[in-house]
């Protein structure tokens, strides 16, 4: 994870097989709408042998291999990416919410309930993944985040984009801080032209610096008491 080694994850996908790979992705919310309180949310797409058969398309061994690095028959939103980043860090998948309360004025607002977090069935096995996320920042492709005042875990990446030239990619970074006691997750997507996560890393680094410079006042904002 620290050096974003595609070949390792190709081999891991083969070792897992399509069913375990897709099943784990579904547990993390891949291919499913997050349930955020906004209209028109895209659920993205998670390819699978079953979906390919239903659509009359073949599923090759290479389809599993390429899915192992998040390519192939896969579409995700930045919000979904942030959701499973938080889930890996905390062991539970949450439903994002923008609205905190409903009311017509001071003293009339009532907090809006949010669905409870959904524990991941494999939380006990996520230690190596969290260590890998920390290694990304400590000495890997996300080392730019080393200047933050807390230990950060992250993953950089690139994604194909039909709106770009063949030699251009979207840059991604998803980060959580502090990794030891998570309180914020941030995902950035920057469209082209690079082949790494550098531009997305700059966005996340700047935004996390702002967050920690205004930490107390940000966390003081919350829904009114019932």
C-alpha positions as CSV (number, residue, x, y, z in Angstrom):
1,X,0.0,0.0,0.0
2,X,2.8,2.4,0.8
3,X,4.2,2.4,-2.7
4,X,0.8,1.6,-4.4
5,X,2.1,-1.6,-5.9
6,X,-0.4,-2.8,-8.5
7,X,1.2,-6.2,-9.0
8,X,0.7,-7.1,-5.4
9,X,-3.0,-6.4,-5.6
10,X,-3.3,-8.2,-8.9
11,X,-2.0,-11.3,-7.1
12,X,-4.2,-10.7,-4.1
13,X,-7.3,-10.4,-6.3
14,X,-6.4,-13.8,-7.8
15,X,-5.8,-15.3,-4.4
16,X,-9.2,-14.0,-3.1
17,X,-11.2,-14.9,-6.2
18,X,-14.0,-12.8,-7.6
19,X,-16.7,-13.8,-5.1
20,X,-14.7,-12.8,-2.0
21,X,-13.4,-9.7,-3.6
22,X,-16.8,-8.5,-4.7
23,X,-18.4,-9.6,-1.4
24,X,-15.9,-7.6,0.6
25,X,-16.4,-4.6,-1.6
26,X,-20.2,-4.8,-1.0
27,X,-19.7,-4.9,2.7
28,X,-17.8,-1.6,2.3
29,X,-20.6,0.0,0.4
30,X,-19.2,-0.2,-3.1
31,X,-21.9,-0.1,-5.8
32,X,-24.5,1.1,-3.3
33,X,-25.8,4.6,-2.6
34,X,-24.5,6.0,0.7
35,X,-28.0,7.3,1.6
36,X,-26.9,10.9,2.0
37,X,-29.8,13.3,2.4
38,X,-29.5,14.8,-1.1
39,X,-31.6,13.9,-4.2
40,X,-30.2,12.1,-7.2
41,X,-27.3,10.3,-5.6
42,X,-25.5,7.8,-7.9
43,X,-25.0,4.3,-6.6
44,X,-22.0,3.8,-8.8
45,X,-21.3,0.4,-10.2
46,X,-19.6,-2.8,-8.9
47,X,-19.0,-5.4,-11.6
48,X,-19.3,-9.1,-10.8
49,X,-19.6,-12.4,-12.5
50,X,-23.3,-12.5,-11.7
51,X,-23.9,-9.0,-13.1
52,X,-21.9,-9.8,-16.2
53,X,-24.0,-13.0,-16.8
54,X,-27.2,-11.1,-16.3
55,X,-26.2,-8.6,-18.9
56,X,-25.0,-11.3,-21.3
57,X,-21.3,-10.3,-21.0
58,X,-18.3,-12.5,-20.2
59,X,-16.3,-12.3,-17.0
60,X,-12.7,-13.2,-17.5
61,X,-9.9,-14.1,-15.0
62,X,-8.5,-10.7,-16.0
63,X,-11.7,-9.0,-15.0
64,X,-11.0,-10.1,-11.4
65,X,-7.4,-9.1,-11.6
66,X,-8.1,-5.5,-12.8
67,X,-10.9,-5.1,-10.2
68,X,-8.3,-5.8,-7.6
69,X,-6.8,-2.3,-8.2
70,X,-10.2,-0.6,-8.5
71,X,-10.2,-0.5,-12.3
72,X,-12.4,-2.3,-14.9
73,X,-16.1,-2.6,-14.3
74,X,-16.3,-0.1,-11.4
75,X,-17.6,3.4,-10.9
76,X,-17.5,5.2,-7.5
77,X,-18.2,8.6,-6.1
78,X,-15.9,10.6,-3.9
79,X,-18.5,10.4,-1.1
80,X,-18.5,6.6,-1.4
81,X,-14.7,6.6,-1.2
82,X,-14.8,8.7,1.9
83,X,-17.3,6.4,3.4
84,X,-15.3,3.2,3.1
85,X,-12.1,5.0,4.1
86,X,-13.8,6.0,7.4
87,X,-15.2,2.4,7.7
88,X,-11.8,0.9,7.4
89,X,-10.4,3.3,10.0
90,X,-13.2,2.9,12.5
91,X,-14.7,-0.6,11.8
92,X,-18.2,0.7,10.9
93,X,-19.9,2.2,7.9
94,X,-21.9,5.4,8.5
95,X,-24.6,7.1,6.6
96,X,-23.5,10.7,5.7
97,X,-25.8,13.5,6.7
98,X,-25.8,17.2,5.7
99,X,-28.9,18.4,7.6
100,X,-28.4,18.2,11.4
101,X,-31.8,19.6,12.6
102,X,-35.2,20.7,11.4
103,X,-37.1,23.8,12.6
104,X,-38.4,27.2,11.8
105,X,-36.3,29.3,14.1
106,X,-34.4,29.5,17.4
107,X,-35.8,27.2,20.1
108,X,-37.9,25.2,17.6
109,X,-35.3,23.0,16.0
110,X,-35.2,19.2,16.5
111,X,-32.2,17.0,15.7
112,X,-32.7,14.8,12.7
113,X,-31.9,11.1,13.5
114,X,-29.3,9.3,11.5
115,X,-29.1,5.6,10.8
116,X,-26.8,3.8,13.3
117,X,-23.3,2.9,12.0
118,X,-23.1,-0.6,10.4
119,X,-20.2,-2.7,11.9
120,X,-17.9,-4.3,9.3
121,X,-17.9,-8.1,9.7
122,X,-14.2,-8.2,9.2
123,X,-13.2,-5.3,11.5
124,X,-10.9,-7.6,13.5
125,X,-8.8,-8.3,10.4
126,X,-8.2,-4.7,9.3
127,X,-5.0,-4.0,11.4
128,X,-2.7,-4.6,8.4
129,X,-4.8,-2.3,6.2
130,X,-4.6,0.5,8.8
131,X,-0.8,-0.1,9.1
132,X,-0.6,0.2,5.3
133,X,-2.5,3.4,5.3
134,X,-0.1,4.8,7.9
135,X,2.9,3.7,5.9
136,X,1.5,5.6,2.8
137,X,2.0,8.8,4.8
138,X,5.0,7.8,6.9
139,X,7.2,7.1,3.8
140,X,5.1,6.3,0.8
141,X,3.1,8.0,-1.9
142,X,1.2,10.2,0.5
143,X,4.3,11.5,2.5
144,X,3.2,15.1,1.8
145,X,0.7,14.7,4.8
146,X,3.6,14.1,7.2
147,X,3.6,17.8,8.0
148,X,0.3,17.6,9.9
149,X,0.1,17.7,13.7
150,X,-1.5,14.3,14.0
151,X,-0.8,10.8,12.5
152,X,-2.7,10.5,9.3
153,X,-3.5,7.3,7.3
154,X,-4.2,7.6,3.6
155,X,-4.2,6.0,0.1
156,X,-3.4,7.7,-3.2
157,X,-4.6,6.5,-6.5
158,X,-5.4,7.1,-10.2
159,X,-8.5,6.4,-12.2
160,X,-9.4,6.2,-15.8
161,X,-11.6,9.0,-17.1
162,X,-13.4,8.9,-20.4
163,X,-13.3,12.7,-20.6
164,X,-9.5,12.8,-20.6
165,X,-6.8,11.8,-23.1
166,X,-5.5,8.2,-22.9
167,X,-2.4,9.3,-21.2
168,X,-4.2,11.4,-18.5
169,X,-5.8,10.2,-15.3
170,X,-7.8,11.4,-12.4
171,X,-5.8,11.8,-9.2
172,X,-7.3,10.5,-5.9
173,X,-6.5,10.7,-2.3
174,X,-8.5,9.6,0.7
175,X,-7.2,10.3,4.2
176,X,-8.3,9.9,7.8
177,X,-7.0,11.7,10.8
178,X,-5.9,11.0,13.4
179,X,-5.6,7.4,12.3
180,X,-5.3,6.2,15.9
181,X,-8.6,8.0,17.0
182,X,-10.4,9.1,13.8
183,X,-12.4,12.3,13.8
184,X,-12.2,13.5,10.1
185,X,-12.1,11.8,6.7
186,X,-11.3,13.6,3.5
187,X,-11.4,12.5,-0.1
188,X,-10.1,14.5,-3.0
189,X,-10.5,13.9,-6.7
190,X,-8.6,16.1,-9.2
191,X,-9.2,15.5,-12.9
192,X,-5.9,15.0,-14.8
193,X,-3.4,15.3,-16.1
194,X,-1.0,13.5,-13.8
195,X,-0.3,9.8,-13.2
196,X,-0.1,10.0,-9.4
197,X,-1.8,11.4,-6.4
198,X,0.3,14.6,-6.1
199,X,-2.4,17.2,-7.0
200,X,-5.0,15.4,-4.8
201,X,-2.5,15.2,-2.0
202,X,-2.1,19.0,-2.1
203,X,-5.9,19.5,-1.7
204,X,-6.1,17.1,1.2
205,X,-3.0,18.5,2.9
206,X,-4.3,22.1,2.7
207,X,-7.7,21.2,3.9
208,X,-6.5,19.1,6.8
209,X,-4.2,22.0,7.9
210,X,-7.2,24.3,7.8
211,X,-9.2,21.8,9.9
212,X,-6.6,21.5,12.6
213,X,-6.0,25.3,12.7
214,X,-9.8,25.7,13.4
215,X,-10.3,22.4,15.2
216,X,-12.2,23.4,18.3
217,X,-14.5,25.8,16.5
218,X,-15.3,23.2,13.8
219,X,-16.1,20.5,16.3
220,X,-18.2,22.9,18.4
221,X,-20.8,23.1,15.6
222,X,-23.4,20.4,16.0
223,X,-27.1,19.7,16.2
224,X,-29.1,21.6,18.9
225,X,-30.0,19.7,22.0
226,X,-33.4,18.0,22.0
